[in-house]
Amino acid sequence: MRYVIVGAGPAGVTAAETLRRVDPEGTITLVGDEPEPPYSRMAIPYLLNGRIGEEGTHLRKTADHFDRQAIEILHGRVSTVIPSDGAALLENGGSLSYDRLLVATGSQPLMPRVPGADLPGVHSCWTLADARRIAERAGAGRKIVLIGAGFIGSIILEALAIRGAALTVLEMGDRMVPRMMNEQAGNLIRQWCEARGVEVLVSTQVAEIQDRGNEKLRVVTSDGRSIEADLVISAVGVRPNVSFLDGTGVEIRTGVVVDGSLQSTVPGIFAAGDVAEGRDFSTGGYAVHAVQPTAADHARVAALNMAGLSAPYRGSLLMNVLDTLGLISASFGQWMGVEGGETVELLEPESYRYLCLQFDGDVLIGANSLGHTEHIGAVRGLIQGRTALGAWKQRLLRNPTRLMEAYVAQTKLYA
Ligand SMILES: Cc1cc2nc3c(=O)[nH]c(=O)nc-3n(C[C@H](O)[C@H](O)[C@H](O)COP(=O)(O)OP(=O)(O)OC[C@H]3O[C@@H](n4cnc5c(N)ncnc54)[C@H](O)[C@@H]3O)c2cc1C
């Protein structure tokens, strides 16, 4: 069996290693277009805040790790796939034959569509190459404008603040992390950041970025404000890397649509990670969940199915945990609730603690939390187990902090 994996990020690497475990004989080629050893983007904030060096971002730590598993690593870019020939064509003219192909190409960052977005000094924060450029310009006292306070923007924010930069954050939504946090939680995160010297402008869009010369920039907002900057970082969203699949017949919506075995609509072509639009555990629908745990889960299941084993995918639970300048927030599943469901909130604004639980019948289906780290495991367990809470639902409605007790009681942990 010849396996070709396109993309050498966490999904690609996990898939390659899983394949090797279950198929000692097959040939495995992992093609990646970045000029680095396979690394984790998740580690970039720790590189920027100085807690690790570049090697700390590498997914595997020894130089011969892949050789020892007979996984061939190829630096190159796949430009076209021809399913009828079982061939992946490389940009440099080469070609790879496959029996099974895994698309693990991740996403690429979008830039704001405004004048000046292509100026030097305006960067995304997506790759190690981006991180190196940002590190050069993001020292203590430098002025940085961060466009976008979503999940990635809010993660980067912490690293930039720790470097001592003077930060202004622009967010077009009415609160921080609007796709992960409700109004109460998003506003508390904003207040937390502002109390630590970060300027956060919500309901604000960038209209233009101007070059002032001498590596100085000016960001003009939609409401006419001008903000001086040494560096502008864009974290406005991402788009799955799918263009090389044009003409293959692989169905693309937002990402590559995959079935319960992570196979695309073209037999023999599978997808995993940020590029894949797979089953959502909570809704039963399809979604791109661009987080690393989903990439690893997808990759393991895809690899088993590629090797001919039958491994069903239960769906990924949307779960984001964020550390914003020391404030830990988390968002799970259907955090915004469902029609006919019930909600309970516990708000302690002075201590930046907040808990909001969402129920459908007597099942916990989603949550937002700030500062309540002790509940993260119980919330996840209850949602993923679709645990019937019975009498515990009323107890949680009266006091949502009794989550761990509910979890232990209803999952009969110590029975
Ligand atoms: C700054 C930052 C912080 C993050 N923090 C977290 C976090 O705290 N928690 C979390 O869960 N997630 C986090 N993420 C998201 C996480 O990094 C992604 O979900 C994860 O990287 C997805 O893995 P992947 O393998 O699907 O894609 P990627 O890691 O993007 O890897 C895909 C690889 O494929 C390559 N590629 C693309 N097209 C081709 C082609 N045609 N040919 C060959 N190679 C190609 C790409 O260049 C890339 O190297 C963070 C992301 C960033 C940028």
The ligand as a Tripos MOL2 file, in Angstrom:
@<TRIPOS>MOLECULE
LIG
   53    58     1     0     0
SMALL
NO_CHARGES

@<TRIPOS>ATOM
      1 C1         -0.5560   31.1340   16.8680 C.3       1 LIG1
      2 C2         -1.4460   29.9330   16.9410 C.ar      1 LIG1
      3 C3         -1.8150   29.4210   18.1790 C.ar      1 LIG1
      4 C4         -2.6390   28.3040   18.2670 C.ar      1 LIG1
      5 N1         -2.9940   27.8460   19.4990 N.ar      1 LIG1
      6 C5         -3.7830   26.7710   19.5990 C.ar      1 LIG1
      7 C6         -4.1560   26.2700   20.8730 C.ar      1 LIG1
      8 O1         -3.7890   26.8090   21.9230 O.2       1 LIG1
      9 N2         -4.9470   25.1570   20.9250 N.ar      1 LIG1
     10 C7         -5.3660   24.5180   19.7820 C.ar      1 LIG1
     11 O2         -6.0430   23.5110   19.8830 O.2       1 LIG1
     12 N3         -5.0400   25.0060   18.5520 N.ar      1 LIG1
     13 C8         -4.2660   26.1060   18.4330 C.ar      1 LIG1
     14 N4         -3.9410   26.5830   17.1970 N.ar      1 LIG1
     15 C9         -4.5070   25.9190   16.0050 C.3       1 LIG1
     16 C10        -3.6690   24.6860   15.6530 C.3       1 LIG1
     17 O3         -2.3500   25.0860   15.4560 O.3       1 LIG1
     18 C11        -4.2370   24.0270   14.3990 C.3       1 LIG1
     19 O4         -5.5380   23.5520   14.6800 O.3       1 LIG1
     20 C12        -3.3440   22.8590   13.9370 C.3       1 LIG1
     21 O5         -2.0990   23.3550   13.5200 O.3       1 LIG1
     22 C13        -4.0070   22.0990   12.7970 C.3       1 LIG1
     23 O6         -3.1220   21.1170   12.3430 O.3       1 LIG1
     24 P1         -3.1380   20.6510   10.8130 P.3       1 LIG1
     25 O7         -2.0930   19.5890   10.7170 O.co2     1 LIG1
     26 O8         -4.5130   20.3650   10.3820 O.co2     1 LIG1
     27 O9         -2.7080   21.9430    9.9660 O.3       1 LIG1
     28 P2         -1.3410   22.7760    9.9730 P.3       1 LIG1
     29 O10        -0.7070   22.7800   11.2930 O.co2     1 LIG1
     30 O11        -1.6960   24.0910    9.3710 O.co2     1 LIG1
     31 O12        -0.3910   21.9700    8.9820 O.3       1 LIG1
     32 C14        -0.6670   21.8780    7.5910 C.3       1 LIG1
     33 C15         0.6320   21.8870    6.8310 C.3       1 LIG1
     34 O13         0.3560   21.5960    5.4470 O.3       1 LIG1
     35 C16         1.1330   22.4580    4.6250 C.3       1 LIG1
     36 N5          0.5280   22.5480    3.2870 N.ar      1 LIG1
     37 C17        -0.5380   23.2820    2.8840 C.ar      1 LIG1
     38 N6         -0.7860   23.0870    1.5610 N.ar      1 LIG1
     39 C18         0.1450   22.2050    1.1110 C.ar      1 LIG1
     40 C19         0.4210   21.6220   -0.1610 C.ar      1 LIG1
     41 N7         -0.3580   21.8690   -1.2260 N.pl3     1 LIG1
     42 N8          1.4820   20.7800   -0.2710 N.ar      1 LIG1
     43 C20         2.2660   20.4900    0.8200 C.ar      1 LIG1
     44 N9          2.0510   21.0280    2.0410 N.ar      1 LIG1
     45 C21         1.0070   21.8620    2.1960 C.ar      1 LIG1
     46 C22         1.0560   23.7630    5.4010 C.3       1 LIG1
     47 O14         2.0340   24.6980    4.9760 O.3       1 LIG1
     48 C23         1.3010   23.2460    6.8240 C.3       1 LIG1
     49 O15         2.6740   23.1100    7.0840 O.3       1 LIG1
     50 C24        -3.1090   27.6920   17.0810 C.ar      1 LIG1
     51 C25        -2.7360   28.2050   15.8280 C.ar      1 LIG1
     52 C26        -1.9240   29.3130   15.7560 C.ar      1 LIG1
     53 C27        -1.5410   29.8700   14.4140 C.3       1 LIG1
@<TRIPOS>BOND
     1     1     2 1
     2     2     3 ar
     3     2    52 ar
     4     3     4 ar
     5     4     5 ar
     6     4    50 ar
     7     5     6 ar
     8     6     7 ar
     9     6    13 1
    10     7     8 2
    11     7     9 ar
    12     9    10 ar
    13    10    11 2
    14    10    12 ar
    15    12    13 ar
    16    13    14 ar
    17    14    15 1
    18    14    50 ar
    19    15    16 1
    20    16    17 1
    21    16    18 1
    22    18    19 1
    23    18    20 1
    24    20    21 1
    25    20    22 1
    26    22    23 1
    27    23    24 1
    28    24    25 2
    29    24    26 1
    30    24    27 1
    31    27    28 1
    32    28    29 2
    33    28    30 1
    34    28    31 1
    35    31    32 1
    36    32    33 1
    37    33    34 1
    38    33    48 1
    39    34    35 1
    40    35    36 1
    41    35    46 1
    42    36    37 ar
    43    36    45 ar
    44    37    38 ar
    45    38    39 ar
    46    39    40 ar
    47    39    45 ar
    48    40    41 1
    49    40    42 ar
    50    42    43 ar
    51    43    44 ar
    52    44    45 ar
    53    46    47 1
    54    46    48 1
    55    48    49 1
    56    50    51 ar
    57    51    52 ar
    58    52    53 1
@<TRIPOS>SUBSTRUCTURE
     1 LIG1         1 GROUP 0 **** ****
